[in-house]
Amino acid sequence: MASYIKAGVTAGASCDSTTSNVGAALKAGYVFADVANRSRGLVGADGSAPGTAPAAVVDAKAAVRYPRLNDAVMPGSAERIVVNGTSGGGALSTVLGAAGNDSEYDPYLAAIGAAGIDTAGHSTLRDDMLAVNAYCPITDLGNAYVAYEWLDDILRTRDATGSNAHPADAAEIAARFAAYEKALNCATRTARP
């Protein structure tokens, strides 16, 4: 679904780095940007559907281009952009990472007036990033609940927040994840020392 601009930090207010992820990032010297995007369900004033694919990815790519354009005048470095997302945002972050510098998006970027598209419709800015942090990206809708329950179980998220009303059910769903992964028939990779 579409996300909307929201203030991660209120101008003039203090930001507690012990209770706020944004505050912790700022205290560590990071530049933080919260990005909105168009997506399904959005209806334009003319009745059009401006949020149809690939609008969400195009908006995210435009957001990556902005610090690249302004790298010389902003703190930090646009060479060290890290994108973060959870759930649907994790899926969007995953696609954004995989589609860095893909010229197929240039016409869509030109249509919204994104930075770094010349008059011939070609990109003059990069929109790749250093890293993607995708927490439980929902890229496989048929197995999303299994993946979430497994991740919540491994990280003890619900235990920490006291929100696990049905622990036996959650454990049973999480247990299905191993069978799901095995069914994918992916080659096992060995970590290098």
Secondary structure as UniProt FT lines:
FT   TURN            11..12
FT   TURN            17..19
FT   HELIX           21..27
FT   TURN            28..29
FT   TURN            40..41
FT   TURN            45..46
FT   TURN            50..51
FT   TURN            53..54
FT   HELIX           55..69
FT   HELIX           71..73
FT   HELIX           78..80
FT   STRAND          82..86
FT   HELIX           88..98
FT   TURN            99..101
FT   HELIX           103..105
FT   HELIX           106..111
FT   TURN            112..113
FT   TURN            115..116
FT   TURN            119..120
FT   STRAND          131..135
FT   HELIX           141..143
FT   HELIX           144..155
FT   HELIX           157..161
FT   HELIX           167..183
FT   TURN            184..185
//
